[in-house]
Amino acid sequence: MKLSKFNVMVTSPESPDKTVLFNTFHGRRLVIEKAEGNDTYNALDLFNKIESKQSLNEEELKDALQLKEIGVLLDDSDNERQIFDDWYVNKVQRGTGRLEVTVVLTMACNLRCPYCFEREQLDNSKHMPIDVAEKLISWIKQEVRAKAVKALGVTFFGGEPLMNKAVLFHMSRELKSFCAAYGIPYQADITTNGVLLTPQVVKQLREVGVNWAKVTIDGEECSHDTTRVTAHGRGSFQKIISNLELANADLQPGESPLLFLIRGNFTEETYASFAPLLDRLEKVSFRPYIGGVEFKPADEASVKETVNSDPLKAVEVPPSKKSSKCDTSCYDHSSIQKMIALREEGSKKGFASNNSFGSEPCAYYHGNKVTVGVDGSIYPCTAFIGNSLFTVGNIQDLKPRKQHNDNYEMWLSMRSWTDECYDCSFLPICGGGCRGKAVSEGHEWNAAVCEKNYFKEVAVAMAKDIVASHQ
């Protein structure tokens, strides 16, 4: 037997007698305690014997077979590289169990955030018209039937999607009814700045099946109101907090609430205001409806801005820009430490955090996760909204266009990782990194964007939480 390449083992700094094992391919997490005395052993001893090719006794072999069942160990003959490649093609690129569609309802917005990756398009007030929405509804239904989809997830996106709320309500109502009749679960969420999230709007969202709202709050009021401002320069903090306070006030017995994922984008100047925001969120009346918090550097948004601001520049890349190793990194050390510190502060207050590594690569790599623009154009992910050079189809086309076919084939054949990446324990949750980041920095589409340092540091933080919960 042999250890999986995708095992990550972290010893918690606070508890050196405990090691947390993450298997990033299977999503397994184990807490291993060091053995006490000479007549006992633990998994670490077993791993050492396996790596040194020592014979296993009966008890060790029994434990090894159990660890093999969950993917932590493999047979010597198993080709883990081929296993990964097969999984990537069949489960990631061509997976059909769940269809996830991000719907861009409008490019207009009522705020003018300085880091917004769509800010050059916010004044054109381009909404998805009802006829395109109807075609999109039909397209989604067709995809569900043709691919035997077992669950449908829809994210309403913008601009500010509530500036086209009539179409939002209509689409979600139709898709919710369709899924109920078809016998599959329907889950919908909205990415909103929260300014238009009035009690009446929230009630309608709940009625049409929207059960999550991702709301951005950039720190405490003094900080938030310097970045999340209206076209006239007014702050939006108090309006958002007021809306969230009233959001589920009319909830009836047995009715599902609208839950909130509170997001935020920090800079060097605004970072200090995020801990006070967590203090406030701990005490607000809508605390029971906060399903998680997620704070990231604001410069992540500028990646998408660069991708969309000059589409020709994005593809005119010299061959020399593609190397055999990772071409760029996702976050710098300072940003990672700030994210982890806010994650730990939120954890102390009982907030679930999405600032951790998940179980698979981002939406770009998934064939069953697409973004549809206001004109019906289909994109691999939100980073490329509005850039016609990156469309892989259009729901209005009777026949696919050659450019769309070419892009679709390139999308399906995308391999963003290098040969060296096969030896990285984080490959199954990275897949080569963010495509928006690669293109925005002048690299080819398939340039590797290394996220190893981020995952390594987050793994340590996660290990501390896991060990603490086992005390």
Helices and strands as residue ranges (DSSP letters): E 2-3, E 7-11, E 18-23, E 28-33, H 43-51, H 58-69, E 73-74, H 80-87, I 88-93, E 98-104, G 119-124, H 130-146, E 151-157, G 161-164, H 165-182, E 186-192, H 199-207, E 210-216, H 221-227, H 237-246, E 259-266, G 271-273, H 274-283, G 287-289, E 290-297, H 299-309, H 311-315, G 319-321, E 328-329, H 333-348, G 363-365, E 369-372, E 377-379, G 382-384, G 388-390, E 393-394, H 402-412, G 419-423, H 427-430, H 435-440, E 449-450, H 452-469
